[in-house]
Amino acid sequence: MIKVILKKKISNRVVNGHPWIFNNEINIVEGEPEGGEIVEVQTHDKKFLGKGYINPKSQIVVRLLTRDRNEAIDDSFFYNRLLAAWNYRKQIGYSDNCRLIFGEADNMPQLVIDKFNDYFVIQTLALGMDKWKPAIVGAIEKIFQPKGIYERNDVPVRELEGMQQQKGFLSAGFDTKIRITENGLKFNVDIENGQKTGYFLDQQDNRRAIQHIVKGADVLGAFTYTGTFEIHAAHYGAKSVLGLDISENAVKQANENSALNGYSDICRFEAVNAFDVLKQWGKDGRKYDVVMLDPPSFTKTRENIQKAIAGYKEINLRGMKLIRPGGFLVTSSCTNLIEPSLFLDIIQDAARDARRKLRQVCFQAQSADHPIIREWENTQYLKFLITQVQ
């Protein structure tokens, strides 16, 4: 096995268990590895550190899979990891729909698997993981006997690993428009053409958190995608619900989901630019009891972090101005570069400029099927806040 010898001074991140090893942490590579090959990583004094897959073309040259010298990286390895992840999800209360594998947090770097009932969607985002795709598919088939497996590898990050973007069936073909149930509600999911893997499972626990504040309320939701938060609001007793999204296709699906659950009379969606509408409606004096904001990530790079901060402040400021005194703001950020404390500071700055006082109801992360490893910032990305606006 090819050996990767690290420098004497390496990041505490590696020492403390994080699987990423960057190019500037490597002293020498003994041999000429092929991209995706399994290598052994050693400290500067030749002590075993772990085994993982290598990609000399990537900034993250090695991603560790195990720190056990005796653990072989083979088909059984991936079967055992998937089975352990599934047992963990069941243990904490997930069964029908869940993120089965959450990359590094499940000791499977750059692998994402979402489970929608008997259908599975896979993303292999690094070359080393992509090479084990047949073993991963075989493990899913053995553990679950699924109705279908689909890959959503149409993501730009694969190009950084020297791979093409692609999507398609990893099983026999099937209807990729499926239906799931969440918190007693039904939602259509387009796993072929929907965003990410077709549905945002990371907010499924947070959607239950709004049930008490929306009763009898006039609710406005922005960046709704296919309407899950808004339809939950209707289900939990809202008087009226309006959802906004710039995508006409998303709005079409949201209205279909609303009708599917019998809430078309009180829950509707419009295709508009939420940034423009929030600003204009504030000037018009419109008021709501609850405003919900669930925008996409504003940046993937640190170079644009200030623009992201400004963007989050702007939309939350506009949202607060639409809320009646004593109403509630429900707001999220999925930008992992915005740390939880920074996100709270942004919201507070927006409140100060809006001349409103906030009283926090709850502050949460992503749902528990997306495990968080402390000190691994890429595993703690979602911030979800409910606050009363006085």
C-alpha positions as CSV (number, residue, x, y, z in Angstrom):
1,M,0.0,0.0,0.0
2,I,1.3,3.5,-0.9
3,K,2.3,5.5,2.1
4,V,1.6,9.2,2.7
5,I,4.0,10.8,5.3
6,L,2.8,14.0,7.0
7,K,4.8,16.9,8.1
8,K,5.7,17.3,11.7
9,K,3.5,20.3,12.1
10,I,0.0,19.5,11.0
11,S,-3.4,20.8,11.9
12,N,-5.0,19.8,15.3
13,R,-8.0,19.1,13.1
14,V,-6.2,15.9,11.8
15,V,-4.9,15.0,15.2
16,N,-8.4,15.3,16.7
17,G,-10.0,13.0,14.2
18,H,-11.0,15.0,11.2
19,P,-10.5,12.9,8.0
20,W,-9.3,15.7,5.7
21,I,-5.6,16.0,4.9
22,F,-4.6,19.0,2.8
23,N,-1.7,19.1,0.3
24,N,0.3,21.5,2.6
25,E,0.3,18.9,5.4
26,I,2.0,16.2,3.4
27,N,5.8,15.8,3.5
28,I,6.2,13.0,1.0
29,V,4.2,10.3,-0.9
30,E,6.0,7.1,-1.3
31,G,5.0,5.8,-4.7
32,E,2.8,7.0,-7.5
33,P,-0.8,6.6,-6.5
34,E,-3.7,6.6,-8.9
35,G,-6.5,9.0,-8.1
36,G,-9.0,7.3,-5.8
37,E,-6.5,4.6,-4.6
38,I,-6.5,3.6,-0.9
39,V,-3.3,4.7,0.9
40,E,-1.8,4.5,4.3
41,V,-1.2,7.8,6.2
42,Q,1.6,8.1,8.7
43,T,2.9,10.8,11.0
44,H,6.2,12.4,10.4
45,D,7.9,9.8,12.6
46,K,6.3,6.9,10.6
47,K,3.5,6.1,13.1
48,F,0.3,4.8,11.6
49,L,-2.5,7.4,11.4
50,G,-5.1,5.9,9.2
51,K,-6.2,4.7,5.7
52,G,-8.1,6.6,3.2
53,Y,-8.5,7.5,-0.5
54,I,-6.1,9.8,-2.3
55,N,-6.6,12.3,-5.1
56,P,-3.4,14.2,-6.1
57,K,-5.6,16.6,-8.1
58,S,-7.6,17.8,-5.2
59,Q,-6.7,20.4,-2.6
60,I,-7.8,17.8,0.0
61,V,-5.4,15.1,-1.1
62,V,-6.4,12.4,1.3
63,R,-9.7,11.7,3.1
64,L,-9.4,9.1,5.8
65,L,-11.9,6.2,6.0
66,T,-10.5,4.5,9.1
67,R,-7.9,4.9,11.8
68,D,-7.9,1.2,12.5
69,R,-4.8,-0.5,11.1
70,N,-6.6,-3.9,10.9
71,E,-9.7,-2.6,9.2
72,A,-9.7,-3.6,5.5
73,I,-11.2,-1.2,2.9
74,D,-13.4,-3.5,0.8
75,D,-17.0,-4.2,0.0
76,S,-17.7,-5.5,3.5
77,F,-16.3,-2.2,4.9
78,F,-19.0,-0.2,3.1
79,Y,-21.7,-2.7,4.0
80,N,-20.8,-2.5,7.7
81,R,-20.7,1.4,7.6
82,L,-24.1,1.6,6.0
83,L,-25.6,-0.9,8.4
84,A,-24.2,1.0,11.4
85,A,-25.6,4.3,10.1
86,W,-29.0,2.7,9.5
87,N,-29.1,1.2,13.0
88,Y,-28.2,4.6,14.4
89,R,-31.0,6.4,12.5
90,K,-33.5,3.8,13.8
91,Q,-32.2,4.2,17.3
92,I,-32.8,7.9,17.3
93,G,-36.3,7.7,15.7
94,Y,-35.9,7.8,11.9
95,S,-37.3,5.2,9.6
96,D,-39.2,6.2,6.5
97,N,-37.3,9.3,5.4
98,C,-33.8,10.3,6.6
99,R,-30.3,11.1,5.6
100,L,-28.8,7.7,5.8
101,I,-25.2,8.8,5.3
102,F,-24.0,12.3,6.1
103,G,-20.5,12.2,4.8
104,E,-17.8,12.8,7.4
105,A,-20.2,12.6,10.3
106,D,-20.8,9.0,9.4
107,N,-17.1,8.3,8.7
108,M,-17.9,8.2,5.0
109,P,-16.2,11.3,3.6
110,Q,-18.0,13.0,0.6
111,L,-20.8,10.4,0.5
112,V,-24.4,11.4,0.9
113,I,-27.3,9.0,0.8
114,D,-30.9,10.1,1.3
115,K,-33.6,7.5,2.0
116,F,-37.2,8.3,0.8
117,N,-39.3,5.3,1.9
118,D,-38.0,2.5,-0.4
119,Y,-36.1,4.8,-2.7
120,F,-32.5,6.0,-2.3
121,V,-30.6,9.0,-3.7
122,I,-26.8,8.9,-3.7
123,Q,-24.1,11.6,-4.1
124,T,-20.5,10.5,-4.4
125,L,-18.7,13.9,-4.3
126,A,-15.0,12.8,-4.3
127,L,-13.1,10.5,-6.7
128,G,-12.2,8.0,-4.0
129,M,-15.8,7.5,-2.9
130,D,-17.0,7.4,-6.5
131,K,-14.8,4.4,-7.2
132,W,-16.6,2.5,-4.5
133,K,-20.1,3.3,-5.8
134,P,-20.7,-0.4,-6.9
135,A,-20.0,-1.5,-3.3
136,I,-22.2,1.2,-1.9
137,V,-25.1,0.2,-4.2
138,G,-24.6,-3.4,-3.4
139,A,-24.8,-2.6,0.3
140,I,-28.0,-0.7,-0.1
141,E,-29.5,-3.6,-2.1
142,K,-28.5,-6.1,0.5
143,I,-29.7,-4.2,3.6
144,F,-32.9,-2.6,2.2
145,Q,-34.0,-4.4,-1.0
146,P,-35.0,-1.0,-2.4
147,K,-37.5,-0.2,-5.1
148,G,-35.0,2.1,-6.7
149,I,-31.6,3.9,-6.4
150,Y,-30.7,7.1,-8.2
151,E,-27.6,9.2,-8.3
152,R,-27.6,13.0,-8.2
153,N,-24.0,13.7,-9.0
154,D,-24.9,16.8,-11.1
155,V,-23.0,19.1,-8.7
156,P,-20.0,21.3,-9.6
157,V,-17.9,20.1,-6.7
158,R,-17.2,16.9,-8.6
159,E,-15.3,18.9,-11.2
160,L,-12.8,19.9,-8.5
161,E,-12.1,16.2,-8.2
162,G,-11.6,15.8,-11.9
163,M,-15.0,14.1,-12.4
164,Q,-17.9,14.9,-14.6
165,Q,-21.3,15.9,-13.4
166,Q,-23.9,13.2,-14.0
167,K,-27.2,11.8,-12.8
168,G,-29.1,8.7,-13.5
169,F,-30.4,5.3,-12.4
170,L,-28.2,3.0,-10.3
171,S,-30.9,0.3,-10.3
172,A,-33.6,-0.6,-12.8
173,G,-35.5,2.4,-14.0
174,F,-38.5,3.8,-12.0
175,D,-40.8,6.8,-11.7
176,T,-38.6,9.4,-10.2
177,K,-41.5,11.5,-8.9
178,I,-42.3,9.8,-5.6
179,R,-44.5,10.6,-2.6
180,I,-43.4,10.8,1.0
181,T,-45.1,11.4,4.4
182,E,-43.6,13.8,6.9
183,N,-45.3,14.7,10.2
184,G,-48.6,13.4,8.9
185,L,-48.4,15.4,5.7
186,K,-47.9,14.2,2.1
187,F,-45.3,15.7,-0.2
188,N,-44.4,14.9,-3.8
189,V,-40.6,14.6,-4.3
190,D,-38.9,14.9,-7.7
191,I,-35.6,13.1,-7.1
192,E,-34.5,13.5,-10.7
193,N,-34.9,17.3,-11.1
194,G,-35.5,18.7,-7.7
195,Q,-32.9,20.7,-5.8
196,K,-30.1,18.7,-4.2
197,T,-31.5,15.2,-3.8
198,G,-35.0,16.4,-4.4
199,Y,-36.1,17.3,-0.9
200,F,-34.7,19.1,2.2
201,L,-34.7,16.4,4.9
202,D,-32.5,18.6,7.2
203,Q,-35.5,20.8,8.2
204,Q,-37.9,18.0,9.0
205,D,-37.6,18.3,12.7
206,N,-37.6,22.1,12.6
207,R,-40.9,22.1,10.7
208,R,-42.6,20.7,13.8
209,A,-41.2,23.5,15.9
210,I,-43.6,26.1,14.4
211,Q,-46.8,24.3,15.4
212,H,-47.7,26.5,18.4
213,I,-46.8,29.9,17.0
214,V,-48.8,29.6,13.8
215,K,-52.3,28.8,15.3
216,G,-54.8,31.4,14.0
217,A,-52.0,33.4,12.4
218,D,-51.5,35.1,9.1
219,V,-48.3,33.6,7.8
220,L,-45.9,34.7,5.1
221,G,-43.1,32.4,3.9
222,A,-40.3,33.4,1.6
223,F,-37.9,31.1,-0.4
224,T,-40.4,28.3,0.0
225,Y,-39.2,25.8,-2.6
226,T,-42.0,23.2,-2.6
227,G,-43.8,24.6,0.3
228,T,-43.1,22.3,3.2
229,F,-42.9,24.9,6.0
230,E,-46.0,26.7,4.7
231,I,-48.1,23.6,4.4
232,H,-47.0,22.6,7.9
233,A,-48.2,26.0,9.1
234,A,-51.6,25.4,7.5
235,H,-51.7,21.9,9.1
236,Y,-51.0,23.4,12.5
237,G,-53.9,25.9,12.3
238,A,-52.8,29.0,10.5
239,K,-55.6,31.3,9.4
240,S,-53.9,32.2,6.1
241,V,-50.6,31.2,4.5
242,L,-48.8,32.8,1.5
243,G,-45.5,31.4,0.2
244,L,-43.1,33.1,-2.2
245,D,-40.4,31.6,-4.4
246,I,-38.7,32.9,-7.5
247,S,-39.0,29.5,-9.3
248,E,-42.2,29.0,-11.1
249,N,-41.6,25.2,-11.2
250,A,-41.2,25.2,-7.4
251,V,-44.3,27.2,-6.9
252,K,-46.2,24.8,-9.1
253,Q,-45.1,21.9,-7.0
254,A,-45.9,23.8,-3.8
255,N,-49.4,24.5,-4.9
256,E,-49.8,20.8,-5.8
257,N,-48.5,19.8,-2.4
258,S,-51.0,22.2,-0.8
259,A,-53.8,20.7,-2.8
260,L,-52.6,17.2,-2.0
261,N,-53.1,17.9,1.7
262,G,-56.4,19.7,1.3
263,Y,-55.1,23.2,2.2
264,S,-55.5,25.1,-1.1
265,D,-58.2,27.3,0.5
266,I,-55.8,28.8,3.0
267,C,-52.3,28.0,1.7
268,R,-51.2,29.4,-1.7
269,F,-47.9,30.2,-3.4
270,E,-46.7,32.9,-5.8
271,A,-43.7,33.1,-8.1
272,V,-41.9,36.3,-7.3
273,N,-38.5,37.7,-6.3
274,A,-38.7,37.5,-2.5
275,F,-36.0,40.2,-2.0
276,D,-38.0,42.7,-4.0
277,V,-41.4,41.8,-2.6
278,L,-40.3,41.9,1.1
279,K,-38.9,45.4,0.6
280,Q,-42.0,46.7,-1.3
281,W,-44.5,45.2,1.1
282,G,-42.7,46.8,4.0
283,K,-43.2,50.2,2.4
284,D,-46.8,49.3,1.7
285,G,-47.5,48.6,5.4
286,R,-48.4,44.9,5.0
287,K,-48.4,43.0,8.3
288,Y,-48.3,39.3,9.2
289,D,-48.3,37.4,12.5
290,V,-45.5,35.0,11.4
291,V,-42.8,35.5,8.7
292,M,-40.7,32.5,7.7
293,L,-37.5,32.8,5.8
294,D,-35.6,29.8,4.5
295,P,-33.2,31.1,1.8
296,P,-30.6,29.1,-0.1
297,S,-26.9,29.3,0.8
298,F,-25.5,32.8,0.1
299,T,-21.9,31.7,-0.3
300,K,-19.7,28.7,-0.7
301,T,-16.4,30.6,-0.3
302,R,-14.9,32.8,2.4
303,E,-14.1,35.5,-0.2
304,N,-17.9,36.3,-0.4
305,I,-18.6,36.0,3.3
306,Q,-19.3,39.7,3.8
307,K,-21.8,39.7,1.0
308,A,-23.6,36.7,2.6
309,I,-23.7,38.6,6.0
310,A,-25.2,41.6,4.3
311,G,-27.7,39.4,2.5
312,Y,-28.9,37.7,5.6
313,K,-29.2,41.0,7.5
314,E,-31.2,42.5,4.6
315,I,-33.8,39.8,4.3
316,N,-34.3,39.4,8.1
317,L,-34.6,43.2,8.4
318,R,-37.3,43.2,5.7
319,G,-39.0,40.3,7.3
320,M,-39.1,41.9,10.8
321,K,-40.7,45.1,9.4
322,L,-43.6,42.9,8.1
323,I,-44.3,41.4,11.5
324,R,-47.0,42.7,13.9
325,P,-45.8,43.5,17.4
326,G,-45.7,40.2,19.3
327,G,-45.5,38.1,16.1
328,F,-42.8,35.7,15.2
329,L,-39.8,35.4,12.9
330,V,-38.8,31.9,11.7
331,T,-35.5,32.2,10.0
332,S,-32.7,29.9,8.8
333,S,-29.2,29.8,7.3
334,C,-27.7,26.8,5.6
335,T,-24.4,28.6,4.9
336,N,-21.8,26.6,6.9
337,L,-19.4,29.5,6.8
338,I,-21.8,31.5,8.9
339,E,-21.2,30.1,12.4
340,P,-24.2,29.9,14.8
341,S,-22.9,32.8,17.0
342,L,-22.4,35.0,13.9
343,F,-25.9,34.2,12.6
344,L,-27.4,35.3,15.9
345,D,-25.4,38.5,15.7
346,I,-26.7,39.2,12.2
347,I,-30.3,38.7,13.4
348,Q,-29.7,41.0,16.3
349,D,-28.1,43.7,14.1
350,A,-31.2,43.5,11.8
351,A,-33.5,43.9,14.8
352,R,-31.5,46.9,16.0
353,D,-31.9,48.6,12.6
354,A,-35.6,47.7,12.4
355,R,-36.0,49.1,15.9
356,R,-37.5,45.9,17.2
357,K,-36.9,43.8,20.3
358,L,-36.4,40.0,20.0
359,R,-37.2,37.3,22.4
360,Q,-35.8,33.9,21.4
361,V,-38.1,30.9,21.4
362,C,-35.7,28.3,20.1
363,F,-32.4,28.0,18.3
364,Q,-31.7,24.6,16.6
365,A,-29.5,22.9,14.0
366,Q,-30.3,20.5,11.3
367,S,-32.4,17.4,12.1
368,A,-30.6,14.7,14.0
369,D,-30.2,12.3,11.0
370,H,-27.5,14.8,9.9
371,P,-25.2,14.2,12.9
372,I,-23.0,17.0,14.2
373,I,-19.4,16.3,15.2
374,R,-18.1,19.1,17.4
375,E,-15.2,21.0,16.0
376,W,-16.0,19.7,12.5
377,E,-17.6,22.9,11.1
378,N,-18.7,21.2,7.8
379,T,-21.0,18.9,9.9
380,Q,-22.8,21.8,11.6
381,Y,-24.2,24.0,8.9
382,L,-27.9,24.7,9.5
383,K,-29.1,27.4,11.9
384,F,-32.8,27.6,12.6
385,L,-34.2,30.3,14.8
386,I,-37.7,31.2,16.1
387,T,-37.9,34.5,17.8
388,Q,-40.7,36.8,19.0
389,V,-40.6,40.3,17.4
390,Q,-41.8,42.9,19.9
